Amino acid sequence: MNLAIETHGLSKRYRRVTALSDCTITVPGGRISALIGPNGAGKTTLMRVISGLIRPSSGSMLMDDADLTTTPAHRIVELGIAHVPENRRLFPRMTVEDNLRMGGFIPSARAKFAERLASVYELFPRLAERRRQFAGTLSGGEQQMVAMGRALMSHPRLLLMDEPSMGLSPALVLQNFQIIKTIHASGVAVLMVEQNATMALSIADRGYVLSTGEIVLQGPAAELLRDEELKRAYLGR
C-alpha cells in the first residue's frame, strides 16, 4: 500500500516545554487516520509540523523520497499535502471564491483552476450560491466548507484536518463527517484531529492517541473503539 506520509521520532521543544516527543506515525495512502487525545496533548502542533508551518526539533517526515523536515511549506503543498487548520483561518473580507482561489496558488492547481473550482462547488453546492459573499459573513458550517474547499483546490493526496467539527451543531457535524467520507472515497488520504473521538474513530481506518506530546496508543480504529481503557479516558464511556 502506498504511504501518504511517515514520521519517525518527531519532537518539538519550545525552550523548556516539550510539545511533541518521539512521535512516530504512518498514514497510509487513501485511508483515514484519526489523531485523538486531550486538549494540550500536542495534536495541533503535530499537524503544523507535518504541513511545514513549524519545524520539528528532531525526527524525520517522509513522503515518497522527500524529507519534509527540510522542505518549505509551499513545496509541501506541491508534494500533495493540504491543511485545514483549527478555527478555519479564512480571509473574512474576501469573497468565498477568492478564498478558494488562495488554495489553488501552486502552478499545477492554477493550470486547472476552473476544473478544481467546479469540483469544490459540486461537493459544496452552498458555496456556489455564496461565491460572491464575504467569507466573514458566513455561518460556522459554511466557513468550514470554505476551509475544506480551499484545501481541496490544490488537489491533495493527503488532507490534514484539525478539529473539523469544532463549533458546529450536531446536524452539521454529521454532515461534515459524511463529506470527509466522500473526500476519502475520491482517493484522498485524511489525517484528522478531532475532539469527537467516537465519531472520528467510527469513520477512520487507524487511530492514534496522543497525550502530553507522546503517542500512547495506536491501532486499527475499530479496535480502539472497543478498548475499555480508552473509552474511560477519552470517549466518556
C-alpha positions in Angstrom: 0.0 0.0 0.0 1.2 3.5 -0.9 2.2 5.7 2.1 0.9 9.2 2.3 3.4 10.1 5.0 5.6 8.5 7.6 7.1 10.2 10.6 9.9 8.9 12.8 10.7 10.3 16.3 9.3 13.8 15.7 9.9 16.1 18.6 9.2 19.8 19.1 10.5 21.8 22.0 9.9 25.4 23.0 12.7 26.2 25.4 11.8 24.2 28.5 8.4 23.0 27.1 8.2 19.8 25.1 5.1 19.9 22.8 5.9 16.7 21.0 8.1 13.8 22.0 9.3 10.9 19.7 6.1 10.8 17.6 6.1 8.1 15.0 3.0 7.6 12.9 2.3 6.1 9.4 -0.6 7.5 7.4 -1.4 5.1 4.5 -2.4 6.5 1.2 -6.1 6.6 0.6 -7.0 5.9 4.2 -8.5 7.9 7.1 -6.4 8.2 10.2 -7.7 9.8 13.4 -5.5 11.6 16.0 -7.3 11.9 19.3 -6.3 13.0 22.8 -7.0 15.6 25.5 -6.6 19.4 25.0 -3.0 20.4 25.0 -1.7 17.0 24.1 0.2 18.3 21.0 -2.2 17.3 18.3 -2.3 20.7 16.6 1.5 21.0 16.9 1.9 17.7 15.1 -0.4 18.9 12.3 1.6 22.1 11.9 4.9 20.3 11.8 3.6 18.0 9.1 2.4 20.9 7.0 5.6 22.8 7.4 4.2 25.7 9.4 6.6 25.0 12.2 9.8 22.9 12.1 10.5 19.9 14.4 13.3 20.0 16.9 14.3 16.5 15.8 13.0 13.5 13.9 12.0 13.0 10.3 9.0 13.0 8.0 9.0 11.2 4.7 6.6 11.4 1.7 7.8 9.3 -1.2 11.5 10.1 -1.3 11.2 13.7 0.1 12.2 14.5 3.7 9.6 17.1 4.7 11.6 18.3 7.7 13.7 20.5 5.5 11.1 21.2 2.8 9.4 24.7 2.7 5.7 24.8 3.4 4.8 25.8 -0.1 6.7 22.9 -1.5 4.9 20.6 0.9 1.7 21.7 -0.7 3.1 21.0 -4.1 4.0 17.5 -3.0 0.3 16.9 -2.2 -0.4 17.8 1.5 -3.1 20.4 2.3 -4.0 21.6 5.7 -7.4 22.6 7.0 -6.4 24.5 10.2 -8.1 24.8 13.5 -10.6 27.7 13.5 -10.5 27.7 9.7 -8.2 30.7 9.2 -10.2 32.3 6.4 -9.8 35.7 4.9 -13.0 37.3 6.2 -13.1 40.3 3.9 -12.5 38.3 0.8 -15.3 36.5 -1.1 -15.8 32.8 -0.9 -14.4 32.3 -4.4 -11.3 34.4 -3.6 -10.7 32.4 -0.5 -10.9 29.2 -2.7 -8.6 30.8 -5.2 -6.0 31.2 -2.4 -5.9 27.4 -2.1 -5.0 27.0 -5.8 -1.8 29.0 -5.8 0.6 26.3 -6.8 1.3 26.1 -10.6 -0.4 22.7 -11.1 -3.6 23.9 -9.4 -3.6 27.3 -11.3 -3.5 25.4 -14.5 -6.7 23.5 -13.5 -8.4 26.3 -11.5 -11.8 26.1 -13.3 -11.8 22.3 -13.0 -10.9 22.3 -9.3 -13.4 25.1 -8.6 -16.2 23.1 -10.3 -15.3 20.1 -8.2 -15.4 22.0 -5.0 -18.8 23.6 -5.9 -20.1 20.1 -6.7 -19.1 18.9 -3.3 -20.3 22.1 -1.5 -23.3 23.4 -3.5 -23.9 26.0 -0.8 -20.6 27.7 -1.7 -21.6 28.1 -5.3 -24.6 30.1 -4.0 -22.4 32.1 -1.7 -19.4 32.6 -4.1 -19.7 36.4 -4.1 -20.3 36.7 -0.4 -17.6 37.8 2.1 -16.4 34.7 4.0 -16.6 36.5 7.3 -20.4 36.8 6.9 -21.0 33.1 6.5 -22.3 30.7 9.2 -19.8 28.5 11.1 -20.8 25.5 9.0 -20.4 27.4 5.7 -17.0 28.7 6.8 -15.8 25.1 7.5 -16.9 24.3 3.9 -14.8 27.1 2.6 -11.8 25.9 4.6 -12.2 22.4 3.3 -12.8 23.6 -0.2 -9.8 25.8 -0.1 -7.6 22.9 0.8 -9.0 20.7 -1.9 -8.2 23.3 -4.5 -4.6 22.1 -4.6 -5.8 18.5 -5.4 -4.0 17.0 -2.4 -3.0 13.4 -1.8 -3.2 13.9 2.0 -5.7 16.2 3.7 -4.8 17.3 7.3 -7.9 18.3 9.2 -7.7 20.0 12.6 -10.9 19.9 14.6 -13.3 19.8 11.6 -16.4 19.7 13.8 -15.4 22.5 16.2 -18.3 24.9 16.9 -20.8 23.1 14.7 -24.3 21.9 15.6 -24.8 18.1 15.9 -26.6 18.0 12.5 -23.7 19.8 10.8 -21.2 17.6 12.5 -22.9 14.5 10.9 -23.0 16.3 7.5 -19.3 17.3 7.9 -18.2 13.7 8.6 -20.2 12.5 5.6 -18.3 15.0 3.4 -15.0 13.7 4.9 -16.0 10.2 3.9 -16.8 11.4 0.4 -13.4 13.1 0.1 -11.8 9.9 1.2 -13.8 7.9 -1.3 -12.2 10.0 -4.1 -8.8 8.6 -3.1 -7.5 11.3 -0.8 -5.9 10.2 2.5 -7.1 12.0 5.6 -5.3 12.7 8.9 -7.8 14.1 11.3 -7.5 15.7 14.7 -10.9 15.6 16.4 -12.3 16.1 19.9 -15.3 13.9 19.0 -13.2 10.8 19.3 -16.0 8.3 18.9 -17.2 9.9 15.6 -13.6 10.2 14.3 -12.7 6.6 15.1 -16.0 5.4 13.6 -15.0 6.5 10.1 -11.3 6.0 10.5 -9.2 3.1 9.4 -6.5 3.7 12.0 -6.3 5.7 15.2 -3.5 7.3 17.3 -3.9 8.6 20.9 -1.6 11.5 21.8 -1.1 12.5 25.4 1.4 15.1 26.7 3.1 15.1 23.4 3.6 11.3 23.1 1.8 8.6 21.1 0.5 6.4 24.0 -1.8 4.1 22.0 -2.4 3.2 18.4 -4.1 0.6 16.2 -7.0 -0.2 14.0 -9.8 2.3 14.7 -12.3 -0.4 15.3 -10.1 -2.0 18.0 -9.5 1.3 19.7 -13.3 1.9 19.9 -13.6 -1.4 21.8 -10.7 -0.6 24.2 -12.1 -0.2 27.7 -9.3 1.9 29.0 -9.6 4.3 26.0 -13.3 4.5 26.5 -12.9 5.6 30.1 -10.1 8.0 29.4 -11.1 9.7 26.1 -14.5 8.6 24.9 -16.5 9.5 28.0 -18.0 6.0 28.5 
